[in-house]
Amino acid sequence: MAIVVALVAGVAVWLSRDSSSPAAAKPTVLHLRSLGGGATTMAAAAIAPDESAPPAQPGAPYKLVGTLPDGQPADASVYRLPKATSADAATVGRALNLAGTPTRAQGGWILRNGNNRLAVRDDGTWSYGLDCFSGPEAQEELTVECASATGGGVAVASPDGTAAPTAVPTPTVSPGPSNATARAAAESVMTVLGYGDADIVVNAGDPTAYVEATPRVDGQPANGWVTGFAVGADGSIDSGNGWIGSPQRGASYPLITAQRAFELLQQQPRPMVEMCMVRPDGKPGCAPIPPSEVTGATLGLAMDYESDKPILVPAWLFAIKDQVMPVSQIAVEPSYIAKPSPEPNPTAKGVPVEPPTPAEPPSQVEPAPARSDSPR
């Protein structure tokens, strides 16, 4: 009898301890930047659990032409990106075939290579390109990037002293690398960085091609977590930017279905290349933009930020017809995503309000005749 009582008591203590463990705790609410704007991914709208997104209506930005996965997906984890270390900075330098050891600067590390500079920042981002900083390395700002100037003409002095543009001969552009050469260069760099399974897209160009490489995390595509390269004709890396470090698995969250995510996607702004399509009837104004056609969806991850720290969040990635990159819709159950903070009310107590500008005394000059303004 004593043995049975002791066993029951032990089980009760174990259950009590397990129920209060971090693994059994409810995941915290995510405060994603995309809800407040400024990010490329789209967070799930902060809809109460008892509300539902309306179905697609005529004129909706997206039209489903394929099929979506059925069923309720299992809970999935977020991934947080670690801060970079000196070893990470050295890895990026080695991936780009740069000689030397990165030097510590404000907010990260730097390594110079001729006219180019590698900057590896504490947050795990890095960039490689034209070097325009001439001050002491200890005071170097890694957030400052060089600007490249482009022009279509040169201003020369005319006889009357005014400047007039003159045509510039079109320079001869050397051919860029083949797709195979550009892809091989990107694959080599991504392998050294530890992202050998990245999905690579080559955009051909002269004299350089631009390559986008999207790493996978535990086999999942990570939309928006992109490393880009400008590759020369000989396969060398002229410039680039991306990430370093292995994402760390975080808490798991309940997910919404693909159909629910598609309904929420209809409420998000649609990125478009065309600013205004010409009307087929020739009348003034813009023609209605046809809906983007969704051909399917895959469960993966999307890049976002929480408290200015990068985070990869479970997302439904919708494939768009005639578009290489998918469109992301955060798949986390909306009740686990914080609503965006309201804009401060200038008349609220405790919020400073600028005093009104004193009115100017009436002018003694008679007003000019009224005229109709026309847009310039």
Residue pairs with C-beta under 8 A, 6 or more apart in sequence:
18 24
27 251
27 252
27 253
27 336
28 251
29 336
29 337
29 338
30 78
30 253
30 306
30 311
30 313
30 332
30 336
30 337
30 338
31 306
31 307
31 338
32 39
32 43
32 304
32 305
32 306
32 311
32 313
32 330
32 337
32 338
33 39
33 304
33 305
33 306
33 308
34 40
34 41
34 42
34 43
34 304
34 305
34 330
35 43
35 46
35 337
35 338
35 339
35 340
36 340
36 341
39 303
39 304
39 305
40 224
40 303
40 328
41 223
41 224
41 302
41 303
41 304
41 313
41 315
41 328
41 330
42 265
42 268
42 302
42 327
42 328
42 329
42 330
43 304
43 313
43 330
43 337
44 256
44 261
44 264
44 329
44 330
44 331
44 332
44 333
44 334
44 337
45 53
45 264
45 267
45 268
45 334
46 334
46 337
46 338
46 339
46 340
47 53
47 264
47 334
48 334
48 335
49 333
49 334
49 335
52 263
53 260
53 263
53 264
53 266
53 267
54 263
54 266
55 263
56 62
56 63
56 64
56 262
56 263
56 266
57 266
59 288
59 291
60 266
60 291
61 266
61 268
61 270
61 291
61 292
62 262
62 265
62 266
62 270
62 291
62 292
62 293
62 294
62 318
62 327
63 291
63 292
63 293
63 294
64 262
64 293
64 294
65 293
65 294
65 295
65 321
66 294
66 295
66 296
66 319
67 296
68 258
68 259
68 262
68 296
68 297
69 257
69 258
69 297
69 299
70 257
70 258
71 257
72 255
72 257
73 255
73 257
73 258
73 299
73 331
74 255
75 252
75 253
75 254
75 255
76 252
76 253
76 255
76 299
76 314
76 331
77 249
77 250
77 251
77 252
77 253
77 314
78 250
78 251
78 253
78 311
78 312
78 313
78 314
78 332
79 217
79 247
79 248
79 249
79 250
79 301
79 311
79 312
80 247
80 248
80 250
80 309
80 310
80 311
80 312
81 123
81 124
81 243
81 245
81 247
81 248
81 309
81 310
81 311
81 312
82 124
82 245
82 246
82 247
82 248
83 122
83 123
83 124
83 245
84 108
84 109
84 120
84 121
84 122
84 123
84 124
84 126
84 244
84 245
86 102
86 104
86 109
88 120
88 124
88 244
88 245
89 102
89 108
89 109
89 111
89 118
89 120
89 126
89 244
90 101
90 102
91 192
91 193
91 194
91 244
92 102
92 118
92 120
92 126
92 128
92 193
92 244
93 100
93 101
93 102
93 111
93 118
94 192
95 188
95 189
95 190
95 192
95 193
96 113
96 118
96 128
96 189
96 237
96 240
97 237
98 111
98 113
98 118
99 113
100 111
100 112
100 113
101 111
102 109
102 110
102 111
102 118
102 120
103 109
103 110
103 111
103 137
105 119
105 137
105 138
105 140
105 142
106 138
106 139
106 140
106 141
106 142
107 121
107 122
107 141
107 142
107 143
108 119
108 120
108 121
108 122
108 142
109 119
109 120
110 117
110 118
110 119
110 120
110 137
110 140
110 142
111 117
111 118
111 120
112 118
112 131
115 130
115 131
116 128
116 129
116 130
116 131
116 239
117 128
117 129
117 130
117 131
117 133
118 126
118 127
118 128
119 126
119 127
119 128
119 142
120 126
120 244
121 142
121 143
123 309
123 310
124 243
124 244
124 245
124 310
125 241
125 242
125 243
126 241
126 242
126 243
126 244
127 145
127 239
127 240
127 241
128 237
128 239
128 240
128 241
129 145
129 146
129 238
129 239
129 240
129 241
130 146
130 148
130 239
131 146
132 146
133 140
133 141
133 144
151 168
152 168
153 165
153 166
153 167
153 168
154 165
154 166
154 168
155 163
155 164
155 165
155 166
156 163
156 164
156 166
157 163
158 164
173 206
173 207
174 206
174 207
174 233
175 206
175 207
175 233
176 182
176 204
176 205
176 206
176 207
176 208
176 209
176 231
176 232
176 233
177 185
177 208
177 209
177 231
177 232
177 233
177 234
177 235
179 202
179 204
179 209
181 231
181 233
181 234
181 235
182 202
182 204
182 209
182 211
182 229
182 231
182 235
183 200
183 202
183 211
184 235
185 211
185 229
185 231
185 235
185 236
185 237
186 200
186 202
186 211
186 213
186 229
186 231
187 196
187 198
187 200
189 213
189 227
189 229
189 237
189 240
190 196
190 198
190 200
190 213
190 215
190 227
193 227
193 242
193 244
194 246
195 213
195 215
195 216
195 227
197 215
197 216
197 219
198 213
198 214
198 215
198 216
198 227
199 213
199 214
199 216
199 221
200 211
200 212
200 213
200 214
201 211
201 212
201 213
201 214
201 324
201 325
202 209
202 210
202 211
203 209
203 210
203 211
203 212
207 232
207 233
208 230
208 231
208 232
208 233
208 238
209 230
209 231
210 228
210 229
210 230
210 231
211 228
211 229
211 231
212 226
212 227
212 228
213 226
213 227
213 228
213 229
213 242
214 221
214 222
214 223
214 225
214 226
214 227
215 222
215 225
215 227
215 243
216 222
217 225
217 247
217 301
217 312
218 249
220 299
220 300
220 301
221 298
221 300
221 301
221 317
221 326
222 247
222 300
222 301
222 302
222 303
222 312
223 300
223 301
223 302
223 303
223 315
223 317
223 325
223 326
223 328
224 302
224 303
224 304
224 328
225 243
225 301
225 303
225 312
226 242
226 303
227 240
227 241
227 242
227 243
228 240
228 241
228 242
229 237
229 239
229 240
230 237
230 238
230 239
230 240
231 237
231 238
232 238
243 310
247 312
250 311
253 314
253 332
253 333
253 336
254 332
254 333
254 336
255 299
255 314
255 331
255 332
255 333
256 264
256 331
256 332
256 333
256 334
258 297
258 299
258 316
261 297
261 316
261 318
261 329
261 330
261 331
262 294
262 297
262 316
262 318
262 329
264 329
264 334
265 318
265 327
265 329
268 329
270 292
271 327
272 289
274 289
276 286
277 286
277 287
277 288
277 289
278 286
278 287
279 285
279 286
279 287
280 287
292 320
292 321
292 323
292 327
293 320
293 321
294 318
294 319
294 320
294 321
295 319
295 320
295 321
296 318
296 319
297 316
297 317
297 318
297 319
298 316
298 317
298 319
298 326
299 314
299 315
299 316
299 317
299 331
300 314
300 315
300 316
300 317
301 312
301 313
301 314
301 315
302 312
302 313
302 314
302 315
302 317
302 328
302 330
303 310
303 311
303 312
304 310
304 311
304 312
304 313
304 330
305 311
313 330
313 331
313 332
314 330
314 331
314 332
315 328
315 329
315 330
315 331
316 328
316 329
316 331
317 326
317 327
317 328
318 326
318 327
318 328
318 329
319 326
320 326
320 327
330 337
344 351
345 351
346 353
347 353
